[in-house]
Amino acid sequence: MSGRVSVLLCTRNRPEKAKRCIASILANSYRDFELIVVDQSTDDRTRDAVDGIDDSRLVYIRTTTVGLSRSRNIAVRASRTETILFTDDDCICDADWIGAVVAEYDRDPLLMGVFGKVVAYGTAAPGMFCPCLIERDERQVVDRPVTPYDVLGAGNNMSFRKEVFRRIGLFIETLGAGTWMKSGEDTEFVYRALHNRMRFAYAPGPLVEHDNWLSRAQYPALARGYILGATAVLTAFALRGIGSARRDLARNTRNVLTNKLGAGGVAPALGPLTLGCLMGVRYLLASPPRLQELVQVRPQRLSRDVAAAPLRDLVGDGRG
């Protein structure tokens, strides 16, 4: 397993955080990797920040597409290795992050995916907290459907063998940040893989820090987005007869009705819960985009003058 890997970073309008994340990745003790940055920004600040980085491992792709799932799919299609690591632009990666992921694959050749530990960056100011953390110290391996965000983690510290994308397709592009569904793309993808009995692990060794501090007033809107996306995904898999999805959907509904999800009250959460159930029927029938491996991406980085042409092939038709 040990060898060259691809680290994929998707970003939009956060140049300083993206530059900091890129620096932490390039400083990793494991050196044999390519770093693919897909930039969906609406201005040139991130491009200018990346232009100042002199490292042959960096590939920069500028795209006018919108949505985290589309950005991730572009990056996966552009990757040139058999092992793919994801983090987010508001994360700082530990110096041994890549090596710790590779070590997990070396430890268990049957693993198809590895999720890692996510802790808050810095110290909370009064009234602030950081969501999307997973801080367990116990390693866990699963090969059947479980609640991904409870057992494994989320997209800010996850990795997969490329074979996973060949077998089950890419991320559904109408889910996730940047779409009106708000979230759910990584939950859907992992559920789909586990439904196909792929073997994933959570391990505390691969570590990233998450710098997304929110006030208590800011969180309810984010929570309602999580409810919408998660409910749609869980409903779709529950309709397929997956028992764990039915249990998770029932638990999610109870948590909404007892105001345990921080969504600003029961009434504001009922809308996304109801809509999510209805949208679950749509995602029952959704077909994910397929991995196309005929795309050629220039080594090192794509220049601003030539970036647009390959993107037509990298983006695909956007359906899913």
N, C-alpha and C positions, 0 to 999 in steps of 0.2 A: 504493500500500500504506500509506503513512504515514497514521496516524489513530488512532482510539481502539482500544485493545486490552484484553483481560481477563487479569489475573494471578490464578492460582488457587493457594491455599494450604490444604492439608489438615493438620489438627493433632489430637493426642490427648494430653492430660495432660502437656503441656510448656509451661506458660503463659509462663515467662520467655523460653525460646527462641523461642516463637511471637511474643511481643511484640517481641523484638529483630529477628526476620525481617520482621515487618510494618513496623517503623520504617525498615528499610533499603530496603524496596520503596517506601514513601511518600516517601522522600527522593530518589528517582531524578530525574535531570535531565529525562527524558522524562515529561511530566506528564499526557498524555491517556490515562488508563486507569481501569478499575475494578478493585478488589481484592476478590476473593470469598474469604472465609475460611470453610471448613467445619469445624466443631468437633465431634469425636466424643468429647470428654472425659467422664469419669465424675464430674466435680465441676464447680464453678462458677468455678474460678480463671481459666481462659482467658477465659470470658465477662466476668468482672470486669476483666481486663486490657484486653480489647477495648473495653469500655464507657468506658474512660478515654481513648480515642483519638478526637479530634474532627476527622474528615476525611470529606467528603461522598463521596469515591471508595470508601469502605469498605462492603462488604456482608458482614454476619455471619449465618451459618446454623448453628444448633445442631441436631444430629441424634443420635438414639439408635442409629443404625446402627453397625456395626463393619466395619472393613476399608478399606484405602487405596483399592482400586479403586472401592468403592461411594462413598466420599467424593469421589473425582475425578469420577465420573459425575454426582453431584449438582451439583458445581461447573460442569461442562461444560454441563449442562442449564440451569443458572441464568445462564450467561454471556450477554451481550447484544452481543457484537462478533464479528467474523470472524477474529480472531487470538487465540490462547490460549497463555499462557505458564504453565509449572509450575515451582515450586521446592518444597523441603521446609522444615519448621519448624526444622530444625537447621542451616539455611544463612543466610548473610549475603550479600545481593546487592550487587554493585558499583553505584556511583552512576550509571553509564552502562549498566547491564545491559539495561534495556528498550530503550533507544535502539539498542544494538548489535544486538539481535535484529531490530528493525524494519528496520535498515539492511541486514541480510542478505536479508530479503524484498524490499526495494527493489532490491537489487543483482541479484537473480535472480527475476523474477516467476513462474518455473515451480516454485520451491521450495514444497513442501507442509509441510516441517518443518525446524526448526533446533535443533541441540543446541550447548551451549556448554561452556566450560572450567570445571573444578571443581578448586580447590586446597584444601589443608588450612587451617583457620583457626588462627592462632597457631603456636606452636612445640611440638613433641612433648616431653612429659616422658619420662624414661628408661623404656623398656619399653612405650611407647604408640605406636600408629599410627592413621591415619585412613583407612578404606576408601572405596570408591566415588568415586575421583578420576579425572579425565581431564585431563592437563596438556600435551597436545600443542600445538605452536604452528603446525602446518600445517593449513590448511583442506582439507576433503575433501567431495566430493559423491558420493552414491550413488543409484542408482535400481533396484537389484535386491537380493535378500536377502544380507545380510552379518551378522556377529556384532554385534548392536547395542551391547552393553556394551564391546566392544573398539574398534569403529570410530567410533561416534557418541557414546555416553555412556549416561546413565540418567536417571531421573525427576527428579533434583534440579536439572537445568538443561535443560529441553526445552520446545519449543513446536511448535504445529501450526496450520495453517489449519483453521477449523471444518469446511471441506469434507471433510477427512479423516474426521471422525466421521460425516458424512452418508453417505459412500460405504461405509465398512467397519464402522460401529458403534462402540460405546464399549469401555471396558476390561472384560475378563471378570472378574466379581465374585468368583469362587472362587479367584482367584490373588492374590498379593501379601501385603504385611504385614497382619496382623490376621486372616488365614485360616490353616488348617492346612497349606496349600501354601507359606506363608512368603514367597514371592517370585515373580518371573516375569511379572508383569502388564505391565510396560513392554516387556520383551523380546518377549512375545507380540504386543502391539499393533504394535510397530515392524516385526516380521517380517511380520505380516499386511499392513501398508501397503506394505512393500517388495515383497512377493509380488505386489501389485497395481500394481507399477511406479511407485509414487509417488517423488518426488524429494526427498531429505533432504540436509542439509548439517551437518557439524560445523565450527564456526568458533571460533577462540580469543578473539574479541572479547567475546562475552557471558560475563561472569565472575561466578561465585559462590564463596564460601568455605564449606567444609563443616566443621561443628563436631561431630564424632562420634568422639572419641578413644576407642580401645579398648585394653585390655591384651591381651597375647598369650593370656592365659587366657580372655578373653571372646570372642575371634574364632571359635573352632571351631564353636560353636553357630550363629553367623551364617553361616559358610561352608556348613554342612550344609543350612541353609535355602535358600541360593543354589543348591546342587547339586540339591535336590529340585525347585524351581520351574523352573530352567533345563533340567533333564533332561526334565521333562514337556513343556515347550514345544518343545524341539528334537526330541523323539521324535514329537510330533504333526506337525510340519512335515516331518520325515524321512519319515514314513509317507505324506505327500502327494507325495513324490517330489522334494523340493527338495534339490538336491545340496549346497548350503552348509550346510543343517541336518544332513545326514548327516555331513559332514566335521566340523562343530562337535560333534556328539554323539560321534563317535569320539574326537576330541581331548579332550573332557570326560571320557570314560571312561578314557582313558590317564592323564590328570592325576589322577583319583581313584586308579587302581591304582598310580601311582607317588608318591602322597602329596604332590602339588604344590599342593593347593588350601587347605592350612591347616585341614583339617577335623578335626584331632586324631588322624590316623592313617588307614590304609587301611580297617580293619574298621569304625570308626564311620561312614565315608563310604559304605560299600557299601549300607547300608540305604536312605538317601535316593536313591542312584543307582538301585537296583532299583525302589523304589516310584515314582520319577519316570518310569522307562520304562513301568511298568504304567499310570500315570495319563495318559501320553501318548496312549493309546488313547481315553480319555475326552475329552481336549481336541481330538482329531481330529474329534470329533462335536459339540463345543460351539458354540453360537450366541451371539455377543456381544449384549448389550442394544443397542437402537437409540436413536438420538438423537431425543428428543421436543422439538420447538421451540415447543409451544403453551403452555408454562408461563410464567406472568407472575410476575416477582419484583419486589417493591417497590423503588423507587430507594433509594440510599444503603444503609441497613442494615435488616435484619429485626428487629423488636422481639422481646423474649422472649415476649410475649403472643400473637403471631401466627405465630411461626416454625413451629409444628408443622403447621398446616393445609397450606401449600404443599408440605411435605416429602413427603407421600404421593404427590404427582405427581412430584416431583423424584427420588425414590429408585427408582421403578419396582418391578418384581416381584422383583428380586434374583437372577434366574436368569441363567446364562451360564457 
